[in-house]
Amino acid sequence: MPESHSFQHLPLVFREKGPARLTGRGTVSDTTRQNRQNRLSHSAGLRQSTTSFISTWQSRQTQRQQEDMPTLPPGVPLLLEVDPDLDVDALRHYLGFEVVSEEEAGFVIVASEDVNLAAFLQRVQDFAGQVQGSATVASVHRLDDDPDQAARLRLILSEHLMEQWPTLDENQTYMVDIGITCLGTREIVTPPKRGKRDTDASWARKQRDWANDRAEAYEAWDDLQDTRIGEARTIIVDGYGGEIKEITHVPPDDAAALPDSFTIRVEVSGKGLKDFVLNYPYVFEVVEPDDVTLPQYESKPEAGDFPIADLDRPTDDAPAACVIDSGIQEEHILLKPAVDKPSSHCFLPAPTTSSDVADYVPTGGHGTRVAGAILFGETIPKTGRYSLPCWIQNARVLDKNAKLPTDLHPPDLFRAVVRQFHKGSRKTRIFNHSINSTCHCRLVHMSAWAAQIDALCQAYDILVIQSTGNLWESAAPPSAGIKDHLAAGRDYPGFLTERSSRVANPAQSLQAITVGSVAYRLYESTGWKSFAAENGEPSSFSRSGLGIWGVIKPEVVEFAGDYLRSPGDPVLLATPAEGRDCYPELVRSTLQSPGPPYDRDEIGTSFAAPKVTHVAAMLQRILPDEPCLLYRALIVQSARWPEWTRTADDLDRMKTFRCLGYGVPSVERATTNTDYRTTFISAGETGIKAGECHIYEVPIPESMRRPGDDHDILIEVTLSYVAKPRRTRRNLRRYLSTWVDWKSSRLREPIDSFRRRALKDEDSSSSQAGGDTLPWTLQTRSNRGAIEGVSRNAGTVQKDWATVKSNALPKSFCIAVVGHQGWSKDPDSMAAYALTVSFESLGEEVRIYDDLRVAVEELQAELEAEVESEIELDDV
């Protein structure tokens, strides 16, 4: 670290690891219990619906043959309603079904190569006769025998396609993205356990056989993916004369491969689309391609002098931030010293060349503005010298209209950009992605675009800073613009939490830091008025959360301006020059629009995201060898709600949380400490397996917890983790191969008591000392915290905070990080995580940094002495 960084982050002391004491077991629904008690009637009902479905399916296939439609591979799609707590892999293991996708409310789409469902019917009969191995049938509550597959279609089609479905023109060509599962029925068997009579040779043979079986399972999944790509091509291209435009399919040796599915973008007739969706059993999603177009604002540059500080180029080893955008005016006076020109690349299709990387977007450019916000943050320096913090890399993906061509499939494009720059000479780890769909994200499955971000973050240790997306002035249903909300009687800020104002794809990504926007100030004149009335209130255009599965989105917000509106009816929205103080100061491209090198003339969440990227670059400068998971944790850890939230009357904390997330980050809080605030960080990227528990300790010096003192101490904890995603699962804990959470010690609780609560092998029957649970703001369940409706455990970045009295602090404050099984049954499957803990003396009543630093050094010395003593005893 630089010597000038006098208040370094302190190490979070790792105490021990062991098997976790996991609490809570899966529950069994009342319906499942009733089915167990009424085996004959339940079996009869399933047999009847199954027989009805088979008859309908066979009639449809006969009709297809008579109409000379393309031949389909053997297989039948089924929609089951199962016990919501059932591990859906049981459907594969016990009933022989391939799980196509897991849906909400206990619905599961499955497929069977046995079109007569003989194996399933046998299990149903066995269940009636109480034959061993048939118990899973009780958890299958219903088999949907709807001949039109209406329920299945509602689960896999987008809202718009579902509305269009009855009237699809068979002769019209449609472009859609189709998600196809490719897991089959192969699974990784349970790893062997060494028996008492196993010799070293027999045990080695068991381990070898299991490893070979696991490798064969992965190979089978790869082969199945190739097979199903071929099947889709045969039906869509050969059968209906359609075209497969893109395949989101990566080689199995690619670390960022999505293991369970692939996505194809196709152009096909309405007839071919209907046939494929209804009859190809492995389809789990059909959606329209995202319209990726960024809003443009008309502006009039301000006249006058625009002084600029002397700029020093970044150091050779400075971090690099890749700007995935509309290109950059690389010769701009404010950007030129920091642009890594040799790496610049245009990803647009021909006739655009790979070297055409300029920013042609009118009214001052877009990527150029983003690049400037990364380099300068909130304010462009006007005097003195300024050292540019990072290198800017230019990945042009948008055309001159700030639009992504439909020829480019966003997940494939994003993967290509990341691979090129991450594997380049600067090993880029920070990516700014101020690009979104124009519509709010779906909550059915993680989109292919967002899932690709999650997979790449897991594979390459990168950090993606993602904008929430903007509300346009007006938009067609199912979207809605600001004017549409106002016309419908929904005023600010209420319309920000409407469904149509939800974050736009791919901002629901679990791994990206999603950034919304807040406004600067109240502005009011005879002609215009801002929506926001206070500094830090949500911008009128900023999309909100929660995201998919109740995940906190956006995590943070930054200042990126506000619309001004006119009085009267109809309302006009604009960014007039007189309201310049309401807009962010940004670098302007002068390539298409002559004018000043910077100005306050444009707004948007596109310019909030790069201010957070600026913080990320500063973190990589001081912590170059730490994982991006730590940068993400420190950014979220540093965030605070604006001042107006502390003084507002009747503050709706849940709605505020949906708009602001954890608040506005601070580069100072993220990168440094003070006498009164101390942040502890875990070292490096740490892996944790399902069922493991890692315990960390922060020793609290006596000076902080004297009985006579009554100071307010703010404690903040942020866990940031990543694991392999699986798109076909509709649940956070099954979307990830391994999921992670944390719990803390209680007030006045000794470390031994905490160890008994956290570790499985510890004796939990002995008495446990300790006080009350800390008054965490969010808590582990959405109905327990001070902000009802949100849980800290919902996402892969988990922050919580509490204010406690100093005299109630324990001698050792401990955190247990716990791994849980997700979709992966592989015992070697891991999640990687980083952990941060901060203590702050509110009101700066007591200096804490030096005492905490000394306490940590003493604890480390004590632990090292214990290890040396154990080694000496082992040597005796």
N, C-alpha and C positions, 0 to 999 in steps of 0.2 A: 504494500500500500504506500501511497505517497507520504512523505514525512509530515507534510502540512496537515494530514488528516489526523488531528490530535485526539479526537474522541472516536477511536475505532470501535466497531461492533465487537462485543465480547463473545467468547465461545460458549455455546450451550453445551454443558457437560453431559456426555452420554454415560449413564450409570450401568445399565445392563439390559439384556434382552432375554426373553423366554417365551414359552407358550402363553397366549393371552387367556385370561379368564373372560370368556364370552358369556354374556347374559342374554336371556330371552331365547325362546325357541319358536319355530314356526307354528302357527295355529292351524287348526282344522276347522273349516266352516261348518255351519249347522247343516247345510245341504249334503256335504260329504258324510257327516255322521248319520243323517237319515238314510242315505244310500247304503251305508254299511248295515243298517238295521233292516232295510227293505230290499234285499238283494234281488229277489225275483222280480219285483215291479220295476226296479231301476234297470235291470238287464233287459226286460221286455221292452221298455221304452227306447233304450239305445238300439236294440235289435230292429225295432220297427222303423225308427228314423234312418238307420243305416241302410236297411233294405229299400226304403223309399228313395234314398239318395242314389243308390246303385242303379235302380231302375231308371231314374231320370237321366243319369249320366250315360248309361248304355243307349238310351233312346237318342240322346244328343249326338253320340258318336256315330250311330247308324245314319242319322240325318247328315252329318258331315261327310260321311263316305258317299252318300247318294249325291251330294252336291259337289263331289270331287274337290273337297278342300284339302289343304296340305296335311300330310301324315304327321301325327304328333308322337313324341316318345311316350312309352307307357308311363302312366301316372295319373293320379286324380287329386284335385285340391279339396281340402275339407276345412270347415270352420268349426272349431270346438269351443265350448264354454267350459272352463275347468275351474277348480278351486284356485282362487287368486294367490294362495300361498304355495301352490304346487311348484316344485322345481320342474320347469317344462322339459328338461332333458329326460325326465322319467317317461315322457311320451315316446321318446326314441328308444330308451333302454328296455322298457317293458312292453310297449305296444307296437314297436317297429315303425313308427311314424318318423318322417323327417320334419323337423320344426322349421317352417318357412319363416315365420315371424311371430313374435310375442306382442300382443296388443294390450290395451288397457282393459280394466274391469274383468280380467280372467279369460279373455278371448285369445285363442291361439290359432293361427293358420298353419295347417300341417299338410303334408303330401304323402301319398302312398303309391309305390310302384305297382302294388297289387290292386288292380282296379276293382277286383271283387271283394276286397277287404276281408278276405277269409281269415287272416291271422287275427285281425281285430275282433271279428265276430266270435272266433274261438275263445279269445280272452273274456269276452262278455259272457259267453256260456260258462267258462270256468269260474267267473265271479259268482254267478248264480249258484254254482255247486261248491263254492268256498274252496276252490283249488288253489294251492299255494302259488304265489307269483302273479295273482290276478288282482291284488288289492288296489292297484292304481286306477282300476275302472271306477271305483267309488268317487275319485276326484274328477272324472270326466262327467260333468253335470249334464251336458247336452251336445248332440251332434246336429248342426244346422242342415236341414234337408230342403232349404228353399230352392226351388228349381231355377229361379232367376239370379241366385247368388247375390241378392241385394245387400245382405249384411256384410258379406265378404268384400263387395265392391266399395261399400262405404268406408271400409278400413284401409283399402289400398289406393283408392283414387283421391286426387286433390278435390277440394270443395268445388272448384270450377268445373273440373271434368265430370264430377258426379252429377252436377246440374245438367251438363250437356249430354250425358250418356244416352238417355232415351232417344235423343234426336240427332245422334252422330250421323253425318252423311257418309254412307258407305263408299262413295266415289271421291270424297274430298280427302286431301292429304293432310295429315296431322303430324306435328313434331312433338315428341314427348320424351321424357327421361324415365326409363323403366329399371327398377331395382330387382335383381334376381338373386336368390340365395343359392349357395353352393356348398353346403356342409354335408349333405347326405346323412347316412345313419351310422357312419363310422365314428367311434369315440375313443378317447384315450382311456385305457383300462386303469384301474386303481393300482398304484405302485405296490410291489410286493413288500411283505414284512418278513424279517428274518426269524425263522423258527428255531426252537431250541436244538433241534437235531441237524440244522444246516451246517455243513462244513464250509470252510472258506471257499472251496471250489463250487459247491452247489449254490451258495449265496451269490457268488460272482455270476454264475450262469443265470440265475433268476433276474439279477439286475440287467444283464446283457439282453436277455429275451424281452424284458419290459422296454428297454431303450429302443430295441429294434422295432417293437410293436408301435411305440410312439412315433418313430420316424416314418413307419409305413402309413400311419394315420394322416400325418401331414402331407405325405406324397399323394395319398388318395384324395384329399381335399383339393390339392393343386390340379390333379387330373380331372376331377369332377368339374372344376371351374372351366377348364378348356372344353370339356364335353358340352357344357351348357351354353357357352358362347357359340359353339358350332350349331347347337340345336336352334338357338335364337336366330342365327343367320339363315339356317335352312327354311325356317317358317316365314320370317319377315322378308328376307331378300328373295330367296328362290320361290317361296310360295305365293307372295303377294307383290313382288316387284318393288318392295320398299328399299330403304337405304339405312344402314347403320352408320351414323355420322361419327360417333365417338364411342369408345369403350373404356370405362374407368376400370382398367384391369392392369395390374402391375405384376411383374414376374415374381415368383415365390421367393426368390433370393433378395427381393427388395425389403429392407427393414420396415418400410412404411406400408407394406401390403395390408389391406383390410381382409382378414382371414375368412370371413363368412359370406361375402356377397360381392357382386360387381354391378355396375350401372351402365346401361347402354342408352345413347341418345339416338332415336330413330325417326325417320320420316316414313310413314306408311299410311295406306288408305284406312278410312274408318272401318271398313269391313275387316281388314287384317288386324287392326288394333283391337277390335272387339273379340275376334277369334282368339288372339294370343292371350289377352287378359283373362278371358273366361275359361280357357281350356289348357293353357300352359300352367302347370301346378306350382311352379316355383317363383311366381311373381309376388312381391310383397309391397311394391310401391309404384305408382304411375303418376307423374306430375308434369306440368308444363315446364319448359326451360325458364330459368329465372331471367327476368328483364333487368339487366344490370346497366342502368343509366344514372349518372349523377346529376342532380339538379344544377341548373345554371342561373345566375343572378345578373341582372343588368346593373352596372355600376358606372359612376362617373368619377374618374381619378381626381384626386385633389391636387391643386396647383401649389407651388411653393418649393422651399428648400427641403431636401431630404438627406441630412448628414448621415454619414456611416463611419463607424469606428474602424480602426486598423485591424484587419483580421489576420490571425496567425493560423496557418494550415494545421490540421491535426497531426499528431505525432505518428510515426510509421506504425507503431503498435496500437494505435487507438482503435476502438471498436468500430464496426461497420454496421450501418442501418440500411436495409434494402427498402426502397420505396416502390411498392407495387401499385402503379397508378397510370397516369396519362402521359408519362414522360416528364422530362425536366429541361428547363432552359439551362444547359450546363455551363454556358459562358456568362451567366448572370453574375454581376459584381459581388453579390452577397453569397453566392453558392460556389463559384468556380474553385476557390482554394480547397474545398472539401469534397468535390466530386471525384469519385474513383472511376475515371473515364474508361480505362481498359476493360472494366467489367460490364459496362453499359450494354443492354441488350433489349431489342424489341421483339416481343412474342406474338405480334399481330400477324395474321396470315397474309400471303401474297395478295396483291403486288407490293405490300409494304416490306421493306428489307429489314434485316435484323439490326442494321446500324442506324435506322431511322428512329432515334430515341428522343427527339425534341418534343416539347409540350405545345401542341397546336390548339389547345382549348382556348376559345376566345374569352374576353373579359378578364384577362390576367392569369390564365392557366389554372391548372388544378394540382398536378404533381409538383409543380414548382412551389406552390404555396405550402404543400405538405412538407417538402424538403426543408424549407425555411423554418417551419415550426419545430422540426426535429432539432435543427442546429441552434435556434435561438430561444425556444420556449415561448414565454409570454411576451417579451419585449425585444425588439431589435436594438442592439447597442448603437448609440449615436456618437459617442466620444471615446477617447482612450484606445486601449488595445483589448481585443477579445480573442481568446484561444478557442478555436472551433473544437467541439468535444468529440466528434466522431467523423468517420467517412460516410458519405452518402453514395449509395449505389442505386442505379436507375434501371428498373425493370418496367418497360412500357408495355401495358396490356390493354389500354383503352384508346379508342380512336379520337379524332379531333372533336367529336361530339360528346366526349366523355362517356362513351358507350362500349360495352364489351360485345363484339360480334358473336352471333349465335353459333358460328362455326367453332368457337372455342368453348369447350366444356369446362366450367370453373374448377372442378376438382382436379382434372388433368392439368389444367394450366397452372394452378397453384403448386401442384407437386413438381412440375417442370421448373418453375421459378426457384422454389426452395432447393431442389437438388443442385441446380446450376450454381447458385450463389453460396450455398452452404459447403459445397465441395470445391469452391473456388479458392483462390490464394489467401483470402482473408477469413475463410471459414465462418462466414456470416451466421450469426445466431439471432439477430433482431430483425424482424420484418414488420413494416408498417403497412396495414391493409385497410385503407379508407375506402373500401368498395363494398357495396351491398346490393342485394335485390331491391327493387322498388316496392315490394310487398312484404308484409310481416311474415315471419317464419311460421311453418307448420309445427304442431306439437305432437304429431303422430310418431314419426321416427326422426332420429338425427339425420339431417340431409347429407347427401353424398359430399357436398362441399364442406360442411362443418365437420363431418367425420374424417375427411381427409386432413383437415387442420389438426384434429386430435391425434390422428395416426402419425403425422409428421412430427408433432411436438414430442410424442413418445419415443419415436425412433431416433431423432437427431438432436435432442436437447436444444430446441429453438424456442423463442418467445415471439408470439404473434400478437400485435396490438391492433385491435379490430374496432372500427366504428359501429355504433348501434344502427346507423342508417337514419335517414331524414324523413319526416312527414312532408310531402309535397303540398303545394297550395290546394290542388284538387286531384282526385284520383278515382278511377272507376272501381266499383265493387269487385271483390270483397275488401279492397283497400278503401281508405277514406283520407282525404286531405284536410288541412286546417280549415279551409273555407267550408268544406262539406260538414265538418263537425259543428262549426258556428251556425250554419244554416239549419242544422237539425236541433239547435238549442243546447248543444254541448259546448260550454265555454271553457276557457283555460282556468286552472290546470286540469280540470276534470277529464278533458278529452285525451290527455296523455296516457291515461290508464285504460283506455278502451282496447278491446281485442285487436282492432285494426292498427293500433299504435304500438303493438308489440315489436320488439327488436326484429330487424330484417335479416334474413339469411345472408351470411353465415354467422351472425353475431351470437347465435345460440351455442356455438362451439364451447365445449367445457373447458378446453385448454387455453383458448385465446383470452387475453384481457380485453373485455368489451368496454368501450368508453362512450359515455353519453356527454351531453353538453349542458352547460349552465350559462345564465346571462350575467352581464356586467352590472346593470343598473336600471333604475327606472328612468324612462325618457317620456316626456309629455310636452306637446306643443299644440298649437291650434289645429294642425293638420295630421299629426301622427302621435301614436302612443305605443310604448312597448307593452308586450304581454306581461313580462316580469315586473314586479314592483320592488324587488329587493336584489341586492348583489348576491349571486349564487342560487337564485331560484331557477328551476328547470327552464331550458330554452323551449320556445313554443314549437320547435320542429324536432326536438330530440325524442327518439323512440324509447320505450321503457320496457321493464320486465314485468313479471318474472319470465324467465326463459323456459325451455323444455324441462319437464320433471320438477318444476318449482325451483330451479337453480337461480341463484341471485345474478341477475343481469340488468343493467350494466354493473360491473364491479366498482367502477370509479367514473367520475365525470371531470371535465375540464371546461374552462371558459372558452366558448366559441360563438358567443353573440346571441342575438334574438331578432326575430322579425319585428317590424313596426307595423301597426295597423291603423287604418283611417277610421274616422267616425262615420256614422251613417250606414245605409244599406243600399247596395251590397258593400261589404267590407273589402278594402284593398289591402294587400300585403306587399311590402317592399323593404328595401334597404336604402332609403334616401340619404344623400350626402349629409344632411343636417344632423343625422343620428349617428355620426361616425364613432362616438364614444361607446356605442352599443355593440360594436363589431370588433373582432380580434385584429391585431396588427400582424399583417402577413406579407411575405415577399410576393411580388407580382411578376409574372412573366410579361416581358415587353415585346415578345416575338410577334404576336398577333395584334396586341392592343398597346400601342405606344402610351407611355405614361410614366409615373414615378416607379422607382425600384421596390417600394413597399408602400402599403396604405392600409386603411381600415375601410374595406369596401365589400367584404364577402363574409358569409356565415355558413355554418354547417358542422355536423359531427365529424366530417372529414378532417377538420382542423383542430378538433378536440383530441383525437387519437394521437397525432404526432407530438403533442405536448407531453403525453405519457411516454411515448417513445424516447423523448428527450431525457426523461428520468431514467428509463431503462439503460440508455447509453451511458449516463453518468454512473450508474451502478456497475456496468461492465468495466468502466475505467478503473474503479477502485477495487473491484472484486473480480478480476479477469479470469481467475481459475475456478470460480464458483458456478454452479449450474444455473440455467435460466429459471428453474423452479424457485430458486432463492430470490432472483430479481423480482419475479411475480409476487412472491410472498411479501417482500419489503415494500413494493409499490402499494399493495393493498393494506399492509400494516400502517403505512404512513397516511392513509386517507382519513379525512375528518369531514363531518357534515358542516355546511356553511353556518355562519353566525345566526342568520335569520331563523334557523330551525330551533334555536334555544329560546327565542323570544316570541315566536309565533303563538297566537292564541288558537286553541283547539286544533293543534297540529295532528293531522292524520298520519301517524308514523309509518303505517304500512304503505300507503300511497306514496309518501315521500321516499321510502326505501326503494320502491319500484322505480322511481325516477332517478334517484341519486346513488343507489347502491351504497357503498361504504363511504362515499363522499369524494372530496377533492384531494388528490395525493400531493405530497410535498417533497421536493427534491432534498430539502434539508433534513426532514425527518427520516427519509429513506436512506440517505447516505452518511449521516453523521449523528452523533449523540451530543448531549450537553451535560452540565453538572446535575441537571434535574431530570433527565430522560436517558434511559439506558436500554439498548436493544441487544439481545443475545441471538446468535444465529447458529444453526447446525452447520457442520463442515462437510462440504462436498455433497454429491448425490448419494443418498442412502436408499438401499433397497429393502423392502419388507415383504414377506410372504403372507399368505392367508393363514390366520391363526397365530401369528407372531405378535409380540408386544415389545416395544422399545421404550425404555424409561429414561427421561432427561431430568436433570436437577438444576435449579437455580438456588444457590445458597443465599439466604437473606440475612445480612449482618444485623447484629443486635442494635446498631444505631438506627435501623429502619423500623424496628418493631418494639421499641421500648414501651412498657406498660403504661407509662404516664403520658405518652404522646397520642395525639388523635388526628393525625394528618390524613388527607385523602390521597390514596395511591391508585392510579389508573394502571390496570394490567391488561395488556393486549396480547393475544395469541393468534398466529396465522399459520395454518398448515397448507402447503401447496404440493399436490401430488399428481402423478400421471400413470396411466396403465393402458394396456391395449384395448381399443374399442371394438365393438361388434354391432354393426348397424341394425341388424334384424331384431334387436331386443329393445323393448319399449319400457325401460326401467333403468334408473341410474345404476343400481347395484347389479344388473345383468348386462348393461351396456359395456361395463369395464371388466377386464379379466380379473382384477383384484381391486377392491375398494377399501378406502382407509378413513379412519376418523381418529379423534383424540379426546382424552378426558384429563382433567386436572385434579390435583390434590385439593382437599378442603381447607377451610380456615382452621388454623392451629393444628392441622393433622400431621403427625410424625411420618417420616418417610417409610418406616416399616409398616405402618397401617396402610399407606397407599400401595405399597408393594403387594400386600395381601389382597387388596381389591383389584389389582391390575394383572397379576400373574397367576396362572392356573395352578402351578406347582406349589404355591405358598399355602400355608394352613389358614383358611379363612374362618375357621371356627373359633379362633381365639378372639378376645375382645378387641374391638377397634376403637382407638381414641380418635379424636378429630371433631371439628366443629361443623358448621353448616356449609353447604355447597356455596361457592362463590355466586354472587348475583349476576351471572352472565346475561348479556343483553339478548342474545338470540336463542341460546340453549340448543340441545340436540333434537328437540321436537318442536314442531311449528306452533304448538299450543302451550308452551311452557315459558317462553321468553317474554321480554318486555314489548317486543314487536310481534304480535300474534299473526300467524299466517306464513312465517318464514322460519326456516331451520338452517343453522350453520352447516349441517352435514349434507345439504342437498347437492353441493358441487364439489369440484376438485380443488378449489381454493376455499378454505374454511377459516373465517375470522370470527372471533368473539372478543368482547371486552367487558370489564367490570371495574367498578370503583369500590375500593374497600378501605377500611380504616387501618392505619399502619400497625396499631397494636393488636390487630387480629391476624396479621400475617403469620404463616407457619415458619419454622426455622428453615425448612427446605420447601421451596415451591416446585412441584414435580408435574411433568406432563408425560402421559403415556400415549404413544402412537400405536394404533392397533390395525392390523391387516385382516381383511375379511374376504372370503371366497366370492368371486363374481362369476362370470360365465366359464372361466377356465378351470378344468379339473387337473391341469398339469401341476404337479407339486412344486415344480421349479418356477412357476409363474410368479412374477414380482410386480409390485408397484414401486416407483421411485418417488421420494419426497424430500422436501426441505421444510424446516420449522423455524419460526421466529417467535421470540417472547420479548415484550417491552414492559418496563416499569417506568412510571412517570409520577413525579411529585407535583400534583396539581396545586396551582398557586405558588409553586416554587418555594415551598416552606422548608424543605430539607434537601441538602445536596446528597445525591445517592450514587453518582457514577464511580467515584474513587473507592468508596467502601465496597460496592459490588465487585469492582475489578479485583480488589485484594481478596475478597471472599472466594472468588472463582479460582484465583491462583492458589490459595491455600487448599481448596478442595481438590484441585488437580494434583497438587503435591501429595496430598493424603492418599488419593487413589493410586498414584504411581508407587508410593511406598507399600501399599497393600499388595499390588501386583508383584513387586520385587520380593516381598516376604513369601508369597505363595510359590514363587519360582524357587526360592531357597529351600523351602520345605519339600518341594517335589524332588530336589536334587539330593536330599539327605537319604 
